[in-house]
Amino acid sequence: MDRIDAMRVFVATLDEGSLAGAARKLGRSPAAITRAIAFLENHVGVQLLHRTTRSIHLSEAGERYAAACRRVLVDLEEADMLAASERGAPRGLLTVTAPLVSGARIMRPIVDAFLAREPAVRARLLLLDRTVSLVEEGIDVGLRIAHLPDSNLIATRVGEVRKVLCAAPAYLEAAPPLESPADLARHRCIQMTTFGQDSWNFSPEKAAGAVRHVAIEPRLVVNTVEAAVASAVEGNGITRVFSYQVADEVAAGKLRIVLADAEPAPLPVHLITPEGRLSVPKVRAFFDFALPRLKEEFTRRQIACAGS
């Protein structure tokens, strides 16, 4: 059996989430998909997938092997394009990653618009709230909200976001005064698990002072932005999220930002790609297409939250 073809089957199985899904995508029988996976496992000598009747899960070795397979398949695709003298035409599979909320609300529409313009390109959009190694996982372009360490990544800044406290106007009118972070002790707090459950950090009281950590005792803890924002809109308390995540609700008057003068420093937002990938037509075309649209969208959301 051809090992490269078996790698394609393996990656398709992961992307589709099942052996049956890979069979449908590739137009093969489920038995052929099973044989290809078994071939790879026999070749490397370890189990790559844990399979049940309903689901598949990567083994620890499978996670490393999957990343390597994606890199190999990307390199082969680019080699095919060069050999066919199609270096100037965007085509092939483009893999993009972004955090869950910014990916769904901001990056996904941009990817859709790009695909509408470039019919020879297809895309895989991975929405992940974890730091992803673009090189190790075979990803072409990523959106990252963080200060970037020194690396071989090419990064272009597209905006910045704030960590904001917000609540519904009706809640704030009925609740005790909120003039400093210490007043949060008298308020109902809705906490996101990703921001820590015991305290919220604020800017130093003095220019050279230390970051303030204010203990909170949340009435509600949730693990998604949507749940935290919805609860706050319904008047159930104060929540902390990124500014772009509530820009529409603030603009509509459903939420009001509070304690803006005590917020920690904003975080930069970058569009990133591994060094050398911008020479690939599909990556260069998407990078150039996405940059102005991301800058426009993050600016719009920053303005919406600025005057609250």
SULGI-V225360 format. One record per backbone hydrogen bond with DSSP energy under -0.5 kcal/mol. CO is the residue of the C=O (numbers start at 1). NH is the residue of the N-H. E is the energy in kcal/mol with one decimal. If there is no record, write none. Layout:
BEGIN
CO&NH&E ; CO&NH&E
END
This chain:
BEGIN
2&6&-2.1 ; 3&7&-2.1 ; 4&8&-2.1 ; 5&9&-2.1 ; 6&10&-2.4 ; 7&11&-2.8 ; 8&12&-2.5 ; 9&13&-2.2 ; 10&14&-1.8 ; 11&15&-2.6 ; 12&16&-2.4 ; 13&17&-1.5 ; 13&18&-0.7 ; 18&22&-1.8 ; 19&23&-2.2 ; 20&24&-2.2 ; 21&25&-2.4 ; 22&26&-2.5 ; 23&27&-1.1 ; 23&28&-2.0 ; 29&33&-1.7 ; 30&34&-2.4 ; 31&35&-2.3 ; 32&36&-1.9 ; 33&37&-2.1 ; 34&38&-2.4 ; 35&39&-2.3 ; 36&40&-2.0 ; 37&41&-2.5 ; 38&42&-2.5 ; 39&43&-2.2 ; 40&44&-2.6 ; 41&45&-1.8 ; 41&46&-0.7 ; 48&59&-2.3 ; 49&51&-0.6 ; 50&57&-2.0 ; 55&52&-2.7 ; 57&50&-3.7 ; 59&63&-2.0 ; 60&64&-1.3 ; 61&65&-2.4 ; 62&66&-2.7 ; 63&67&-1.7 ; 64&68&-1.8 ; 65&69&-2.6 ; 66&70&-2.3 ; 67&71&-1.8 ; 68&72&-2.3 ; 69&73&-2.6 ; 70&74&-2.3 ; 71&75&-2.4 ; 72&76&-2.3 ; 73&77&-2.1 ; 74&78&-2.3 ; 75&79&-2.2 ; 76&80&-2.3 ; 77&81&-1.9 ; 78&82&-2.2 ; 79&83&-2.4 ; 80&84&-1.7 ; 81&86&-2.5 ; 82&85&-1.5 ; 86&89&-1.6 ; 88&90&-0.6 ; 92&122&-2.3 ; 94&96&-0.5 ; 94&124&-2.6 ; 95&140&-1.5 ; 95&141&-1.9 ; 96&126&-3.1 ; 97&143&-1.9 ; 98&128&-2.1 ; 99&103&-2.4 ; 100&104&-2.2 ; 101&105&-2.9 ; 102&106&-1.9 ; 102&107&-2.4 ; 103&108&-2.8 ; 106&110&-1.0 ; 107&111&-2.5 ; 108&112&-2.5 ; 109&113&-2.2 ; 110&114&-2.2 ; 111&115&-2.5 ; 112&116&-1.9 ; 113&117&-1.2 ; 114&118&-2.1 ; 117&119&-0.6 ; 118&121&-1.8 ; 120&92&-2.1 ; 122&94&-2.9 ; 124&96&-2.8 ; 124&126&-0.6 ; 125&127&-0.6 ; 126&98&-2.0 ; 126&128&-0.7 ; 128&130&-0.8 ; 132&134&-0.9 ; 133&137&-2.3 ; 134&139&-2.7 ; 135&138&-1.1 ; 141&97&-2.0 ; 142&144&-0.5 ; 142&272&-3.1 ; 144&146&-0.8 ; 144&270&-2.6 ; 152&275&-0.9 ; 153&155&-0.6 ; 154&273&-1.8 ; 156&271&-2.6 ; 159&269&-2.8 ; 161&267&-3.0 ; 162&164&-0.8 ; 162&243&-2.7 ; 164&241&-1.9 ; 165&258&-2.5 ; 166&239&-2.4 ; 167&256&-2.8 ; 168&172&-2.2 ; 169&173&-2.1 ; 170&174&-1.3 ; 171&175&-1.6 ; 180&183&-1.9 ; 181&184&-1.8 ; 182&185&-1.3 ; 183&186&-2.0 ; 184&187&-2.0 ; 188&238&-2.8 ; 189&191&-0.6 ; 189&219&-1.8 ; 189&220&-1.6 ; 190&240&-0.7 ; 191&222&-2.9 ; 192&195&-1.5 ; 193&196&-1.2 ; 197&218&-0.6 ; 198&216&-2.5 ; 200&214&-3.0 ; 202&212&-2.0 ; 206&209&-1.8 ; 212&202&-2.9 ; 212&214&-0.6 ; 213&215&-0.6 ; 214&200&-2.3 ; 220&191&-3.1 ; 222&193&-2.1 ; 224&228&-1.7 ; 225&229&-3.0 ; 226&230&-2.4 ; 227&231&-2.1 ; 228&232&-2.0 ; 229&233&-2.8 ; 230&234&-1.8 ; 231&236&-2.1 ; 232&168&-0.8 ; 232&235&-1.9 ; 238&190&-3.6 ; 239&166&-2.3 ; 241&164&-2.9 ; 242&245&-1.2 ; 242&246&-0.5 ; 243&246&-1.4 ; 246&250&-2.7 ; 247&251&-2.5 ; 248&252&-1.7 ; 249&254&-2.2 ; 249&255&-1.2 ; 250&253&-1.4 ; 256&167&-1.8 ; 258&165&-0.7 ; 259&262&-1.6 ; 260&263&-1.2 ; 262&203&-2.6 ; 267&161&-2.6 ; 268&146&-1.3 ; 269&158&-3.0 ; 269&159&-1.1 ; 270&144&-2.6 ; 270&272&-0.5 ; 271&156&-2.3 ; 272&142&-2.5 ; 273&154&-3.3 ; 274&277&-2.0 ; 276&279&-1.2 ; 277&280&-2.1 ; 280&283&-0.5 ; 280&284&-2.7 ; 281&285&-2.7 ; 282&286&-1.9 ; 283&287&-2.9 ; 284&288&-2.5 ; 285&289&-1.8 ; 286&290&-3.2 ; 287&291&-2.1 ; 288&292&-0.7 ; 289&293&-0.7 ; 290&294&-2.9 ; 291&295&-2.4 ; 292&296&-2.2 ; 293&297&-2.2 ; 294&298&-2.7 ; 295&299&-2.0 ; 296&300&-2.2 ; 297&301&-2.1 ; 298&302&-2.0 ; 299&303&-2.5 ; 300&304&-2.0 ; 301&305&-1.2 ; 302&306&-1.0 ; 303&306&-0.6 ; 303&307&-0.8 ; 305&308&-0.7
END
